[in-house]
Amino acid sequence: MRIAVAGSTGFIGSTLVPELANAGHEVRRLVRREPTADNEYTWDPPAGSIDDNALDGVDAVINLCGSSLIGRWSAAHKQAIRDSRIEPTEALAEAVARHGVPALLNASGINYYGDTGDVVVDERAGQGAGFLAEVVGDWEAATQPVADAGARVVLMRNGPVLGDGGMLRILKPQFRLGLGGRLGEGRQHMPWISLPDAVAAILFLIEHTEVSGPVNMCAPNPVTNREFTKELGRALGRPAPWFAPTTALRLVLGDAADEMLLAGQHALPKRLTDAGFEFRHATLDAALADIT
């Protein structure tokens, strides 16, 4: 298949692109600069423009765009979070519909469900409350032109991705110094997924054309933050006895602390498992043993 990828140099994209090539797919990379390779095509999401040749003959588009959530959420940061997700999706959705591309696999977020507490949710659950849930709802709505054109849309609701980068790049140095600990009371659920499984799931979704709509990109065994802290400390051979008080997290990060660190989603990947996807890392200890 001929596949165009936006966000190909990011944490997931930089691993996905070579795996797509290894699987025999022809990859086109959408870049926000002058092309330096034959498989690169320029696009400008804020302007809504894309090289007219980029999507000719393409079988699927994968959109992985989105800036980091990490940091205190000023008004400017919140706007950047929205713009970095919604603007690229709007530009791609219009181009996909115009070129008659059969499928758009669009990154999304597990934060769609808001803070679910101990309530287990799958893709049938409705939208939750909060800034991130609102962003994800608008992000997913931006794909509507593709659905209106009769093409397949997959909304990949990503949980925290564990690999050599991402959140572990921040956490591992702290834990190795013996400074690891839970966040608040540690009861919030973490719908994690390993990077190898995230990439494998995307390849699976490309090939399984019967799957459309929202797909929870998370392992079948979510853990609480307390359990995650314990397992990461064990994998690194370091105790993790500390905890970050809720008040301190809110003082440093403001409302970002409540949605990013103290809220959680007890989410399950029903659509993936029902379709027959097999996780390489179904449990956290297995994932950390390979990653750390």
N, C-alpha and C positions, 0 to 999 in steps of 0.2 A: 504493500500500500504506500501511497504518497501522503506524508503527514507533515503539516506545518505546526511549529511549536513557538509560542510566545512565552517569554520568561525562561528561555533555554539555558541561561547562565546562572540561574538561581540554585538554591540548595537542592531542590528536587530535579529541576530541569537539567542541571549539569550531569546528573547520573542517568536521567531518563534518555537523553539524546543518544549516547552510545549504546544503550540497551535496545533502543528502537532499531538502530543500524544493525546491531548483532542479530536481531530477529528478522532481518531482511527487508526492513522498511526503508524507503527513501525519505530523508528528513530535510525539510526546509525550515530554516531558522529566521524568525522575524526579529530584526535588530533596530535599535533607535540611533543609528549612525550610518555612515556610508558602508556599504558591503565590502568585505575584504576576502570573501570566499564565494565560490559559485553557488553554494546552497544558502546564501544569505540574501534577505530582501528587507528593504527599509520600510518602516512604518512610523507614524507619529500619532499615538493615541489621543493626546489632547486636541490635536487638529482633526482627528477622525479620518486621517489619510493612511493609505497603504498602497504599496507598489501594485499596480494593476496585474502584474504577472505572478504575484506571490501565491495566489490561490488557484490558479489555472490547473485543472486536472487533479486537484487535491482531494483525497478521500476522507480526511478528518483533520480538524484543527484542535490543538490542545492549548488551552490558555492557563498559564500558571502565574500570571502577574499579580502582584500585591506587595506593598511595602511593609516593613516590620511594624509589629504592634508594640514592641518594647519601648518603654520610656513613659514619662509623665505626659498625659494627654492634654496638651494645650489646645486651644481652638484650631491653631494652624496644623498641629499633628493630627487631630481628628479629621480635618479636611483632607490632609494628605492620605490618610488611611482610606477614606472614601474614594478619593479621586484615583488612587493607584489601582483600585479594583474595578470601579464602575466605568471609568473612561475607556480602558482597554477593552472591556467586555462589550461596551456599546459599539466601539469601532469594529471589533471582530464580528459581532453578531450581524451588523449591517453588511459587512463584506462577505460573510459566509452565506447569508441569504441571497445576496446579489449574484454570487458566483455559483450558486447551486451546490455547495459542498454538502455531502450527505450527513455529516456529523460534527458537532461541537462538544468537546469534553472540557468543561469550564471549572476551574478551581472555585471552591466555595469554602465555607467554614462550619465546623461543628458547633460554633457559637450560635448558630441559627436557633437552637433550642433554648437559649438563655441558661439560667442556672436551674438545673432540674433536681438538685438535691439527691435524694436516694431513689427517685422515680426513674425507672428504666425506660428509655425511649429508643425507637428506631425511626426509619424514614417516614412512618405514618404519622408521627407526632407533628403538632403545629408549631408555629413560630413563637418563640419566647419573647421576653422583654429585655430592654437594655440597648445601649448604643451598638454593640457588636451584632446583636440579633437584628437590629434595624439595618445595619450596613449589609449584612449577609442577605437579608430579604431583598434589598434594592439591587444588590450585586446579581442575585439570581434572576430578578425580574428583567435585568438588562439583556438577558439572552432571548427574550420573547420573540424578536424578529425571526430567529432561527426556527422556533417552533411554528410560527405563523407561516413560514415557507415550507412546512411539512418535513423538515429535517429532524434528525435525532439530536436531542440535547441531554447530556449527562452532567449533573451538578455534583461535583466531587467535594463533599463536605469533610474537609481535612481536619483531623485531630492533630495534636502535637506530634511531629515527626522526629523519631529518634535515629540519629546517625552521626557521622563524623562532621558535625556542624549543627546548626539550629540551636535548640535550647541546651543540648548537652555540651556544646562548645562553651557556654557560660557556666553551666553547673559543675562540670568535671574538675576544673581547677579549684573551685571552692571546696568540693568534697575531698579532693586529694590533700588539701591543707587541714582537713579535719573540721571544716567550718560548715559542713552540710547540715541541713535540718528541714523540718516540715514548715509549711506556710500556714500561719494561723493554727487552727485546731487540726488541720490535716484531713478533715473529713470529705473535702470536695473531691469528686471523681475526675480522673484524667483519662480521656478516651484516646490513648496513644496509639501510634503505629510505627513500625520500624521503616527506615528508608527503603530497604530492599522490598518490603511488602507494599509500600506505597507505589513504587515504580512498577512492580509486578502487577498490581491491581489496575494501573492505568493501561498496561499492555493487554490485560484481560478484558477490560472494558472496551478497548478498541475492537477487539475481535468478536466480542459477544454483543452483537447488534440488537439482541432482544432486550437488552437492559437500557433503560432511559429514565430520566427524572433524577431525583435526589439519591445519592449513594453515600452512606456513611463510610468514610475512609478511616477506619480505626480497627484495632485488633478485637477479637471476640471476648477478651478478658480484661476489661477496664479495671483500674486500681484506684484507690484513694491516694491523695497526696502523701499521707502518712506511709502507706505501703510502698509507694514509689521511692520515697526518701530512704526507707529501710533497704530496699532492693539495690538502689544505686550505691549506697554505702557499702553493702556487702560485695557488690561486683568490683568495687574499687579497693576493697580491703581496708576501708576506713570507717570508723564509727561516725554516726550522724546524729548526735544527741541534742542538737540545738533546735530552736524554732524561732521563726520571725513573727513577733506579735502582730496581730491584726492592726492595732493602732499605729505601729511603726510603718507597716506596709502602706497604709493609707496616707500617712504623713509624707512619705517619700514619693509615692506614685499617684496619690489622689484617687479619683474614681477608676483609674486604670487598674488599681489593685483589686477592687471588688469584682471586676469582670474578668480580668486576666488570670489572677492568682488565687482569689478566694472563692470564686464560683467554679462550677464544674458541670459536666454533662455525663450522666451514666448512660452512655450511648452504645448501641450494638450495631454491627454491620450486617443487618438482615438481608439487604439486597445482594451483597457480595456472597454471603454464605448460601443463600437460596439459589444463586446462579451457579454454585459449584466452585467458587474460588477457594483455594487452599492456602492458608497462611503458613509461611515459613517460620514466623515468630508469633505463635498464638499466645504465648505467655511472656510476661515481662522479664523473667529471669533468663529465658532463652534469648530474647533480643539483646539484653545487656551483656550476656556472655559473649556474643559475637561482636558487639559494638565497642565495648570498653576493653 
